[in-house]
Amino acid sequence: MIRRAGRNVASVVKRRPAILTTNILLTQKCVQNCLQCSIPLNASENPVISFENYRALVDRLDEYGTQVLTLSGGDPMLHPRLADCIRYAVGKNFARVHLLTTLYGSEKAVARTLDAVFETGISIGISFDGFGKEVDTIRGAKDVAQTVMRSMEMVRAENQKRRKPIQVGVNVVISRLNLHQVPDILAYLERFGWWTDVDIYRWQATNQREDERMKLVDSPELRRVLEIVKKSPVVFTPDWLIDGFPDYLSGKFEKYCPYLDSPSLGSKFFINPDGGVKVCIGDECGNLLRQTPEEFFVSDGWARRLADFEECTGCWNTCYTTRSRALWKTNAKKWKSYWRIARNKQLAPDEPAERPFVD
């Protein structure tokens, strides 16, 4: 970590791109067919990364200075050597190794994934977008809520046995299909005390697809729901970002771009199973199995992508906007809640969630 930090400091001083955080898509295959996701639809000829290529990528990122490595997909539960992938990354002593998964599958498949997670102590992130037929429609699968809730209970039960629980994060995407369920979604998640990030449905990024059924508009109902979101003790999405969602939907927002505003600290990259590099917009702009990061950042592909960032009208979301604008503008009253969750002081089963920020 110290060796990598030295390279990171040099990148910051020179305002050159770093790969501080990156996602390796272990597979483009998935157990769901989400309305908002195009990854399985655009799978490459090699939708699952080989373990040999995975090690080569991890070694290259380790050498360049990556601090946070996220293993995602598709759904990484479908990778035949997921446990080996996790162990290899942990052995490199990154500041953090994180797994993004649906936790949607048979008890055996989920248990196998969680065994590797708890063995290595990495953090895990999941999505929870609602209940009943609405979430089945959003996720393109059957009995999504019941299956994922069962898996979440498996995580909580194991965490309660441990002196040092793993960190769990939950992502909630608000769309027109689940807007009315958001208060109940948050009430359920508050039982766990897990960090929750809330975003709204959008369709401009490379890995997203457009669906009229999901699109939100600025409305009194949306604003009422967003006020509930801001008061939840488990939501760590900055208040200023939440307040900006209606303006974003109305086309009235200020452009923040991490790739332009903070290229070293804010740039985020996604590496496909074939080594291809993607960012928020556009097709692949390089390949880290054929290029070193140094070669990638002086390539014509990266130069074209920088030009695309200049032309882009901007976005307003948790993945990119918060990397450009100071996170410290978050409502200071929430830091007490963040600190409690960061220390894994999770809520006991069925314990009423405290709402310390209600006026």
N, C-alpha and C positions, 0 to 999 in steps of 0.2 A: 504493500500500500504506500509506503514511504517513497519507494522508487518511482511508482506511478505518479505520486503527488508532485514530484519534481518536474516531471514532464508536463503535468497539468498546469503548474505555475508558469512554465515557459510559454505555454499556449495562451494563457490569459494575458500575459505581458505583451505578447506579440499580436493579440487579437486574431489568432488563427483558429480555425475549427478544431475542436477536440471531440473525442467520442467518449465523453464522460459516462453517458448512459446510452445503452443500445439494447434493442430487442433482437434476439436470434429466433426466427421462426423455425422451430424444430420440424414442424410439418405444416403443410397448408390444408391437410385433411381436417375435418371437424365432425363432431357428433351432432351438431345442430346446423340449421340452415337459416341464419338470422336475416331478417329483412334489411338490416342496416349494414351488413358485412358482405364484401365481395371477394374475400380471400379465397374461400374454397372454389368459387366460380372462376377465378383467374389462376388456378394452380399451374405451376410450371411443369415441365416434363419430368422433373425429379421432385415430387411434392414432399418427400421425406429426406432430411439430411442424413448422410451416412455418418457413423460415429467418427470415422477418420477425418472427414471434412469438418465435422464439428470441432474436433480437437485442434485442427489447423486454424480455424477461425478464432477459437478461444485464446490460443497461443498468440495469435497476431494482435488481438485486442488487448491482451495482458501486456504485451511489449509496448504497445502504443500509449497506454495509460488509462484505459477504461476502468472506472471505479464501480459502476453499477451495471450488472448484467441481468437482463430479464429473459427468461425462456418462455416463449409463447407459441402461438400458432395462428390459424387453426386451433386445434386442441392438442397440447403436448402430451396428454394422456395416451394419445394414439401412437406415440413414438415407441418402437419396440425396446429401445435402450434408454428410456427416460431416466431411470435411476442412475445409470452410468454417466449420463450427461450431467446430472445434478452433482454427483460426487466429483467429477472432473473439474467443474467450475468452482466448487467449494474449495478444492485443493489448491486453487490459484490464489486464494486469499483476497478476492475482490472485497471492496467495502461492503457490498451487498449482492446477494444472488436472490432473485425473485422469480417465482413461478406464476404465470397467468394461465388459469384453466377454468373450464366451465363447471367442474365437479359434477357433470351430468353423465351418469353411466351406471353400470351395475355396482352393487356394493363391493364386489371383488375387485373391479377395476379401480374404483375410488380408493379402496383400502390399500391397494398396491401403490398408488400414487402417494397417498398420505404417509405410508411407511417410509418412502424415500425422503419426503419433506421433513418428517419428524426426526429421522435418523441424522440428517445433516443440519437441521435447525434453520433452514432458509425461510424466507417469508413467502406468503402466498396471496394472490389476488383473485377474486372471483367477481362475477356479475350477478346482480339480482334485480330484475326489472318488473316484478309483480307476481300476480297470482292468477290461477284459473285459465280460462280460454284466451284471455288477453296476452299473457306471457307465452302461451303455446304458439299463438300467432306470431308474436314478435320474434321468438326464437326458432320457429319452424320445427318444433319437436313436440312430443307428447308428454304430458305430466311433468312439465319442467319444474314448476314450483315445488311439488311434492318431492321430486328426486333431489333437487339441489338443497332443499331444506333438510332432508335426511343426511346428506353429505355434510352440511354445515354443523349439524348436531354431532356428527362423528368427530369433526375438528374440535368443537367445543369440549366434548367429553374427554378427548385426549389431552387438550390443553390444561384442563382442570387437574389432571394427574401430575403435571410437571411443575417443577420449581421455576423453570424458565420457559414459559409458553412461546410458541412461535407467533410472529406478528401476522395478522390477517387484515387484508383490506378488501373493501367491497365497492364496486362501481355500479352506480345507478344511472341509467340514461332515461331521461324524461321524454316521452313522445305523446302524441295525441291519443295513442291507444291506451297508455297507462297513467295519464295525468291524474285521473280521479283516484287512483290507487296510491299515489305517492305518500300521503299521510300514514296509511296502513303499512306501506313498505318500510318507512322510517321507524314506525313504532315497533315493528318486528325486529329490525336491525339493532335498535337500541337495547334490546335484551342481551345482545352479544357484547356490546361495547367495542366493536371493531371499527377501525377507521373507515369512513364512508366518503366517497367522492361522488358528487352529483354533477351531471352534465345534461345537455339537451341534445336531442337528435339533430344531426346535420348530415350532409351528403356531398360535401365539396372535396373531401380528402380522397386520396388514391384508393384506400381500402374500404371506402364507404359506398353504398349504393342508394339511389334516390327512390323513395316510395311515398306516394301521396298520402297513404293511410297514417304515416308516422309524423307528418309535418305539423309543427306547432305554429301558432300565430300569437302575437301579443294580445292578451285578453285579461279581464278581471280575474277569471279562474286561475290562469297561470300565475299572476302576481300574488294571489292569495296562497297558492301552493309554494311559491318561492319564499314567502315569509315564513312558512312552516319549516321549510328546508333550512333557512338561516338559523332558526332557533333550536334545531336538533343538536344535542350534545355530542353526537358521533360524527357529524358532517364537518370535514376540515376544508372543504372548498371555500376559498376566500369570499367574504361577503361582497366585495367590490365586483368580483366576477359574476356572482349570482345576480347582483343588481343590474348587471349589464346585459343579461340574456334578452330581456324585452327589446332593448335598443338594437341588439344584434339582429333579432328577428325582423325588426322594422328597417334594417339597413342603416342605422345611425350608430356607428361605433368607431372608436379610434383604432387604427391598425397597430398591432404589436406583433413583431415577428422575431422569434428567438434566434433564427439563423442569421438575421441581420443585426438585431439589437445586442445580442450577447452570444456571438458565435462559439465561444469556448465553453461557457457554462450552460447555454440554453439549447444547443443543437441536439436533435434527437434523430436516431437512425434505426432503420429496420432492415435486417439482413435475411433474405429469403433462403430456403434450403439449398439453392444452387449458388449461394454466395452473392447474389445480386443485392445492391444497396438501394433502398427507397427512403424517401422522406415523406412529408405530408402531401405533396402534390407531385404529379408527373410519374413517368415510368422509371425503371431502374436507371441509375446514373453512374453506375460503376459496379465492380465485383471484387469483393475482398478475398476471394479465393485465387484471383488472378492478379490483384494489385495489392500493394501495401497501402496502409492509410495515407502515407506520405505521397505515394503516387496518385492515389485517388483524389486528394485535395488539390492537385495541380493539373488534373485532367480536364479535357474539354467537356466531359459529361458534367462535372461539378460546376464548371464555369457557366454552362447553360442553365443549370438548376439555380444558381445564384441570380441569374437574370430573371428566371421565373419568379423568384421570391420578390424581386423589385416590382414586378408587374402585378403580383397578387394583390387583391383588394383586402386581404386579411381575414382572420378568423377570430372567434371569441370562445375558446374552450379550455378545458383543464389541462390538456396535453401540451399546448403550445403557448397560449396567452400568459399563463402563470409563470412561464419560464422567461418571459420578456419583461413583465412588470413586477416590481418588488413584492414578494410574498408578504413582506412585513406590513403591507397596508391592510392586511386582514384585521378584522375587529379584535382589538387586544383582549377583550373579555373572554374570547374563546381559548386563549392559550392555556388556561387552567384545564379545560377539557382535553386539549391536545396532549398536554403533559401526562394526564391521568391515563389516557389510552396508550401513549408511547411507552409508559412503564408497564403496560399489559395488566393494569388493574381493571380487569374486565368485570362486567356485571354478572352476578350469579344468576342461574336459571330462574326465570319468572320474576326476577327482581324488577320493580318498577323503574323505568329509566328516569333519571333526574333531568329536569329541564331548567337549568340555572339561568338561562338567558332570556326567559320570558319576562317581558316588562310587566 
